[in-house]
Amino acid sequence: MINIAIIGYGNLGRGVEQAIKQQTDMTLVGVFTRRDPQTIQTEGAPAFTLEEALKRKNEIDVCILCGGSATDLPEQTPAFTAHFNTVDSFDTHAEIPNHFKRVDEIAQANGTVSVISSGWDPGLFSLNRLYAQAILPQGETQTFWGKGVSQGHSDALRRIEGISDATQYTIPNEDIIARLRNGEKLELTTRDKHLRQCFIVLTEGADAEGITETIKTMPNYFADYDTEVTIISQEELNLHHKGMPHGGTVLHTGVTNGSTKQVIEYRLALEHNAEFTASVLVAYARAAARLSSEGHQGAYTVFDIAPKYLSAASVESLRKELL
Amino acid sequence: MINIAIIGYGNLGRGVEQAIKQQTDMTLVGVFTRRDPQTIQTEGAPAFTLEEALKRKNEIDVCILCGGSATDLPEQTPAFTAHFNTVDSFDTHAEIPNHFKRVDEIAQANGTVSVISSGWDPGLFSLNRLYAQAILPQGETQTFWGKGVSQGHSDALRRIEGISDATQYTIPNEDIIARLRNGEKLELTTRDKHLRQCFIVLTEGADAEGITETIKTMPNYFADYDTEVTIISQEELNLHHKGMPHGGTVLHTGVTNGSTKQVIEYRLALEHNAEFTASVLVAYARAAARLSSEGHQGAYTVFDIAPKYLSAASVESLRKELL
């Protein structure tokens, strides 16, 4: 059995707790949190303080780090990798090379394995970009996201004065996807690929027209997109827009022999983003445990890990059943 | 540079010759054939006898074996792996474990690397079945093939008396795919998943009705499917049905947290089956060369090979650009 510790218990940590229940070769040691463990309502797992993890070092094979990329993981991944095999979902794209370097040095020095930037993007989408481009180097890869809730954009809406609550959906342009699939060559702008749909709840007396204009012209977040704004009640937002759907498409349109069209497409349709991301982290936790038990050490990404390490099945059975 | 030899020059060998032209880190040593090399029309590559390969052993890093699974590869893969790193597309499913074992023994004994059963199914589809099931163990995976030409079924048609030429398309049931995508639980029969479309050319005086009945009731090939038979002229067959389109879908419908639907889909739409398969073999030839140069030996499948080995780019650049 592989003994897992969950570090941080937000949406992602909860998803990991659920995902481990589906795995036959894993046990959950517990949830380790910055908060008072007494206040944590888990789905059965014992809760401990963060400090308690080190005391239970011998009981833990892999720590799954469930904090955020902005402030938690840049500190937690190096700190935990000094003592444990770790898996994180670090997704601040521009910082990945630095994060990898820092974590690799610590893992090498301490004989641990750390799988960084796991999940679906970065993660499964990255894998599909790599496989597609390696196989069809003469081609174009486009990634589309959604339909899904963007937490960052929803947060940006909530910071606008006069908005009390909001949900933002990123919507891929399916017409463009269909045209690429058919082999059309397109020069795509940001506006062509996605549109942004905002459902907002206003505070009393707020200026609906002014706020709509503020949203549509907001640099970085909305100005470069076609943006739809819909004003709804808090009740309606609660009823229909508090889910976490997401997903997307990696579409690679390549050619062989000069002009023969070959299309590779990978698509995720997720009812719950965090639960799915958690399921990916759990599979890579298995890989971390196995790599470590084989005597490997250092930082890894999804690119460095042979697929067999993710599966609970033996490689003989994989060859027989899945090849 | 990685120096490649093509062993066998049918559709697949031709595809490999084209695919290598797209790779910046590979050179083609030549085409090695059982036929008289003088009679081989390549797209520029020199042609040699099979025996010549051994004499040029020092010039060759990887042999890509382009023969068929029925009789060529069971002999050629072991024979060539005794002297060279090799890649094959062995696809006789029930024989894969034996083929692996035989090739592994020879590769281990001779210090070579052999990647067997590469291509898209087995190959990329296998990878996607593995990733999906490892991540969402509570779920169902279905593989659909087509729309595409089945050589085996086309050959079976041509063996029927009264048929002078034929093309058979395997067509996936897109309605079923759409229902699975939406999370429906379905018990599927062979007939539900695919239909078979036959375009046949009759010899003069052949009994159209009798032949149609013979096709539709042919065990193993057509009896378990809804089969459409269309009689056309040789000219029309030549004009519209001599291509090699293929593709398909691996659809995994899983759940997290009891009932949250999560769908993973991988789809290939290929204008030319052999050229695409060849492109996959070429990427795995790169992996074979690298594994060998790192001192590894033995038989490998797509499950055993970390994605980074397929790409010409450095792992630093992959982390920066594709993760």
Interface residues (C-beta under 8 A of the other chain):
Chain A: G15 Q18 A19 Q22 Q23 T24 H93 I96 P97 F100 S117 P122 L124 S126 L127 N128 R129 L130 Y131 Q133 A134 I135 L136 P137 Q138 R181 G247 G254 T256 N257 G258 T260 K261 Q262 V263 I264 E265 Y266 R267 L268 A269 L270 E271 H272 E275 F276 A278 S279 V280 V282 A283 R286 T301 V302 F303 D304 I305 A306 P307 K308 L310 S311 A312 V315 E316 L318 R319 K320 L322 L323
Chain B: G15 Q18 A19 Q22 Q23 T24 H93 I96 P97 F100 S117 P122 L124 S126 L127 N128 R129 L130 Y131 Q133 A134 I135 L136 P137 Q138 R181 G247 G254 T256 N257 G258 T260 K261 Q262 V263 I264 E265 Y266 R267 L268 A269 L270 E271 H272 E275 F276 A278 S279 V280 V282 A283 R286 T301 V302 F303 D304 I305 A306 P307 K308 L310 S311 A312 V315 E316 L318 R319 K320 L322 L323
